[in-house]
Structure formats: structure tokens, C-alpha cells
Amino acid sequence: MVSVTGGSLQLIIARPILRRLRRFSRWQGGPTTVREVETLVVRMAEENRTWGYRRIQGALANLGHEIAGSTIAAILERHGLEPAPDRSPGGLRPVA
């Protein structure tokens, strides 16, 4: 014979409910970008029109801010800024 106490009965009932609730409360995406970093990204893009996502990402890394290129792209898009102009294929300049 199995004895069921009040505490174990609560766990038996609560586990499936908690499992369902946990599914909805999962964190979607990464952590939010700090407003100061977003301001820095926009400022760098406006002051240095030829800089692309990678250049901005490198400059931010030098300042101690690790941020993904896709996050920089999303920030610039949100502020209506276009990416740097296209460079020649492969990133190489033609030899003259």
C-alpha cells in the first residue's frame, strides 16, 4: 500500500501545471541592449558613415561592450539608418 501525504499530493498535482506555465515564461531572444550602448551605436553610425556593422562591433569591443553584429543591424534599422555602402566583392580593392 502506498501512503500519500498532503505535500506529495500537492506535488503530484502541481508538477504538470508548473511545467505548462514554465513553457510560456521562457525568455525569448537575448538580453535587452542597454540604452547607453544603443546610443553609442547610433552615434558611431552617424559620425562614421563608411563604418559597417563589423567596424562598429569592433569599436564597441574596444570600449568593453560585447554586442552581436545582428544586434547592431537591428538598432540601426530601428533608427532608420542604412548600413555602410557596399564594397567591392570579397572586400578587396581592384589592383591598378
Protein Blocks (a to p, Z undefined) as FASTA:
>chain_A
ZZddfklmmmmmmmmmmmmmmmmmpcehjddddfklmmmmmmmmmmmmmbcfklmmmmmm
mnopacdfklmmmmmmmnopacdddddehhiacdZZ
